[in-house]
Amino acid sequence: MSESIRINAKNQSAKRAGKVTIQDLADHLGLAKGTVSRALNKYPDIAAPTQLRVANAAKALGYRPSSHAQAIRTGLVKSVGLVLNVAGENAHRPFLSDFLNGISMRLGDEEWTLVVATAQSDEHSLEVHARLIAEQKVDGFILPRTKIEDARVALLRQKAMPFVLYGRLGEIGDCAWFDIAGEAAMQSAVARLSGFGHRRIAFIGGSIDNNFETLRRDGYLSGLESCGLPRDPELIVEGAMSVQGGFRAAHNLLNLATPPTAIVCALDRAALGASHAAAALGLFVGRDISIISYDGIPEGAYASPPLTTFAVDSKAAGERLADIILQVVRGANSSDFHELGEARLIARQSDGPLTKSPKEISALVAEALQPSLGRTQ
């Protein structure tokens, strides 16, 4: 009798007898019950061919593990936690839908669950993490939007709880992390603008306690150096995490005695605000002033003009982070996972060749600030 026929026969027998147990599966395969259990849970000490054989047999026999019994036996509830700080300008909304979809799909492949909780502040976030650990709701965490010094990492290390960072820390250490090279994107943005002839290029950054801000600002500065452009502290504004923040930052920059002719933004949301500020000051974005940004949020495609941006594949990032946390929970070495992805340039109409000098931009702004003399589009 062939293997497939034997499986079908056993399957029909199991259906008549009731629910298939892990012992039935072990007897069918001629393996120890513990080996089958570890194979189903994809422990690294079980060879990949054995894991595949057990998985195929489980599917053919209709075996479904009891989550309660499995938790008792393995100590795993087969859940990964994600705590999102939804308060104020530090919210995670721009990438959330695709990001959650990527994580959930990858975890679902392994019959794991994503547990999403929200927090109203950094302090509240620590409390939520601690509660999920105390209640044994999750086996590990994905930590988005990392800080330079992140209190969540200290807490999870203290509790011996597996985790993976979506981002990096000031000191990388032995944490598992996956990140997008935002610094490389910022350097490329400066090079692109320099290639268009811009020599006075400003930077609007995010919150200074986020590690991505340090990295993206450093990328901007490296871009200036590579292009032979001087650093001017007057052209660097940080703390813009929202459309409103970007509006304020760009408004201040464009009112300088010698304003920039181009602006690099660390976040698309800030760039949308910068575009509104430029238009309010009588400037045509993409012609009088160039703006280029980072994130690739959908709203950028429908801005006026559409925003040139370095886009992040949030779904793919979520999938990879889920894959890493599954491996770390199963015993893989966290320090083996230090991975950088790349952002992809989407060239639209918000940036272009230099057409106005700083002096000409300053004159247009001054004109726009006199309502009766402002230009019409």
Sequence and secondary structure as in RCSB ss.txt:
>XXXX:A:sequence
MSESIRINAKNQSAKRAGKVTIQDLADHLGLAKGTVSRALNKYPDIAAPTQLRVANAAKALGYRPSSHAQAIRTG
LVKSVGLVLNVAGENAHRPFLSDFLNGISMRLGDEEWTLVVATAQSDEHSLEVHARLIAEQKVDGFILPRTKIED
ARVALLRQKAMPFVLYGRLGEIGDCAWFDIAGEAAMQSAVARLSGFGHRRIAFIGGSIDNNFETLRRDGYLSGLE
SCGLPRDPELIVEGAMSVQGGFRAAHNLLNLATPPTAIVCALDRAALGASHAAAALGLFVGRDISIISYDGIPEG
AYASPPLTTFAVDSKAAGERLADIILQVVRGANSSDFHELGEARLIARQSDGPLTKSPKEISALVAEALQPSLGR
TQ
>XXXX:A:secstr
  HHHHHHHHHHHHHHH S  HHHHHHHHT  HHHHHHHHTT TTS HHHHHHHHHHHHHHT    HHHHHHHHS
   EEEEEEE SGGG  GGGHHHHHHHHHHHHHHTT EEEEEEESSHHHHHHHHHHHHHTT  SEEEEES BSS 
HHHHHHHHTT  EEEES  SS TT EEEEE HHHHHHHHHHHHHHTT   EEEE   TTBHHHHHHHHHHHHHHH
HTT    GGGEE    SHHHHHHHHHHHHTSSS  SEEEESSHHHHHHHHHHHHHTT  BTTTBEEEEEE  GGG
GGSSS  EEEE  HHHHHHHHHHHHHHHHTT  GGG EEEE  EEE  SS  S  S HHHHHHHHHHHTSGGG  
  
